[in-house]
Amino acid sequence: MRPRPNRFRPVLALLAVSTAGALTLAGCSSGAAGGSPGDAGSSSASSPSASATSSITPSSSSSPTSATPSSTVQVPSGVTLTDQGSRLRYGGSADVVFETTGNRGTVLRLTVAGVRHGRISDFKDFILDDAYKKQASYYYARVAVRNVGRGDVGGVGVPLWGVSAQNVLLPPVNFTTTFPPCPTKQLPATFGPGASMSTCLVFLAPNRGRLVSVSYRPSQAYNPIVWTGPIAKATPTPMPTPHKSHHPGRIKKTPIR
């Protein structure tokens, strides 16, 4: 006897993982990539200003210099790092030093193009099996990443976090299944100098919460760079396209599942 096909929808699983407090969808593993700013479930998004020893300044000489006294990341000549604590509008770009947990690093140009509201109906193919998921607000952020440094940091998630109105960090959700309303992907396995990609990040704000900004904050000591701006309304759910019937004058409608 052949096994019965699995007709169940994937479960929307929201799991806390070690220090990242990351969220997962449908058997997905998630979280911001290389560096985690701490426990997203309770970590305040604000942080003290960076000390003089952690400030990052590129060299004006032709040879690249180390990003910080404790960092091995080289900042190429002609690249100006965005100051810690900068406040940008959606559509703006920031050049930042990014290091993964595997001691790989480079300079990334991060652009948050815009943010829009999601709809709970977007998750109709997922089982929202508790109130936490059903009562959350969902946001979709369109982002672009370009490697303007010299290193390769492939195979990790995009290092951006949402920030709620309660000043709590919201980790992005990485999907292992397709999510057409906000196609999400991590950096490809190889992401060397000159590489670029665009993706969409999903942020979940519990208890009908509000997302107020998107943040780059690779560590607790880093004074975060944030993007803010108007949040677009949710995209209307498209109506099914009617199919012509073999019988003239009759229209066969696509069933809504």
N, C-alpha and C positions, 0 to 999 in steps of 0.2 A: 504494500500500500504506500502510495506516495504521501509525504507529509503535507498537511494542509498549508496553503500559502498564508503568510503573515499579512493579515488585512488590517492590523492595528496601526493607528497613526503613531508617529514617534512621540515619546513623552518629553515634555519640556522640563528638563532637569536643571535646576539651579543649585550648583554645588559650590561650597567654599573650598578653595584649595590652598593649603599651607599659608604662605605669607601674602599671596596675591589676592585672596578673597575673590577669585575670579568666578564668573558665571558661565554655565554651559547650557547649550540648547541641543536637545535631541541627541544625546550621546556625544555632544561636542565637548572638547576641552578648551578652556578659554583663559583669558586674562591678558594684560598688557604683556608685551614681550620681554625683552632682556631684563630690564631693571624694574623692580616693583617698589612703589613708594610706600608700601606697608599694607596693613590690613584695611582693605577698602570698605569693609563693613562698619568700621568705627573710626577710621582715620580722618582727621580734619584735613581739608584741602589746603588750608593756609599753612605757611611755614615761615620761619624766621628768615630774614635776609641772609644771603650767603656771606660768609666771612671773607676777608681779604685773601686768605689762602686758597679759597675755592673759586675765586673769580677766574673767568676765562677770557683771555685776550689773544687774538691772533698776532703773529709777527708781521711787521711791515717789510721784512727782508724777503728775498726771493726763496729762501729755504723754509719749509714748514716747521712749525714749532709744536711742542707738546701743549695740549689744551689746558692742563692744570699741572701743578707740581707732582701730583700723584697719578696722573693719567699718561698713558702712552699714545693716546690718539693724537695724530698730527693734523693740524689745521692748514690746508694748502694756502699758498699765497693767493690773494685776491678774494678769499672767502672771509666775510666778516660775521662772526657769531652774534646772534641775537642776545641782548642782555637778559640775564635772569630777572624775573619780575616784570617783563614786558607785557603790556596789554594790547592785544591785536583784535581787529575786527574779523569776522568771517570773510574769507577770501584772501586774507593776509598770509604771508609765509614767514617761517622762523628757521634759521640755520642753527642747529644744535649739535653738540657732541653726544653721541649715543654709544654706549658700551653694553655688550651682552654679558650674561653670566659666564660665557665661555672665554672671557678675556679677549673678545674681538671688539673692535670699535671703529667708528668712522664719523663723518659729519653728515647729518641728514638735513635736507630741506623739507620741512613739514608744512603743508598747506591744508587748512580746514576750510573747504569751499563753502560749506553751509550745513545747517541742521534743520530737520523737519520732524514733525510729530509722526509717530507711527500709530497704527490702529490695532486694537486687540484682534480684529478680524483678520489681520495679516497672518495670525498664527493659527488659522483654522486647521492646518494640517498637523498641529502639535496638540498634545493633551495638556492643558493647563490644570494640573491636578491639585493645586492648593490656592488659598486666598492670596498668598504672597505674589504669585504670578498673575492671578486674575485681576488684582487690584493695583498692579504696577502701571506706570506710564512708560511708554517706549519712545525712544528717540533714535533717529537715523542721521549719522554725520557722514558727509561725503568728504573724503580726504585724499590728498596726493602726497607721495613720498618720492624724493629724488636723493640719490647718494652723490653728494658733492665733495666727499672726502676721498680717502685713499684705501680704506679698509673694506672688507666684505662682511656684512652682518645678515646674510640670508638665513631663512628658516625660522624666523621668529615673528611674533605679532607686531603690529604697528604700535609704537609706544605712546599712545594717547589715552587719556582718561576723561570721563565726564565728571562734572562737579554739580552737585545738587544744591537746591536753595538752602539746605541745612548745612552746607559747606562740607559735605561728605563726598569722598572720591567714589566714582562709579566705574568699575572695570568694564571694558568692552567684552561682548560675547563673540567667541569664535565658533563658526559653524562647521560641522563635518558633513552636513547635508545642505542642499541648495536652499537658499532663502531669497527668492526673486525680489521681494520689496526692498531689500538692502543687501546686495551680494557682497559677502564678507570673505576676505582672504588675508592670510599672513604674507609676509615678505617671501618671495620665492627662495628656493634652496640656495641659489647663488644670487647675491645682490651686491655686486661690486661697484667700483667707481663708474659713474655715469648712468647707472641703472635707475629706472623710474617705474612707478606703478600708481594706479588709482584704486581705491576700494571704498567700502562703506562700513561704518562701525555702528553696532547696535548697543545702546545704553539703556539700562532698566533703572528707573527711579521708583523705589518701593512706595506703597501707600499713596498712590496718585501724586507722587512727588513731581517736582519740576527740575529739569536740567537748566542750569543758568550759564554754563560755560564748558569749554573743552580745554584740557590742561596737558602740558608736557611737564612731567615732574619725575625724573628718573630716580630720585632718592629723597628721603625726608629732609636732608639738609639743603636741597636745591630750592631756591625761590622760584616757584613755577611760572612758566610762560602760559598765558591763558588767551583763548579766543572767545569773543562774545559777539552778540548781534541778534537781530530778529530771527525767530524760529518760524519756519514756514508751516502752513497748515498741512495736515495729512493729505496725501494724494488719494483722490476718490478711488474706491474699488471699481475696476472696469467691469462693465456689464458683459455677459457672455454674448459672443457673436452668433446670431442665428444662422443656421445652415439651410441651404435650399433643399427642398424635398424633391424626390423623383416625380412627385405628383404636382402638376402645375397648380399654382394658387395656394399651395400649402407650405407652411414654413415649419421646419423642424428645429426646435430650440435646444441648445445645449443644456443639459440638466445642471443645476447648481448643487454641488455636493457639500 
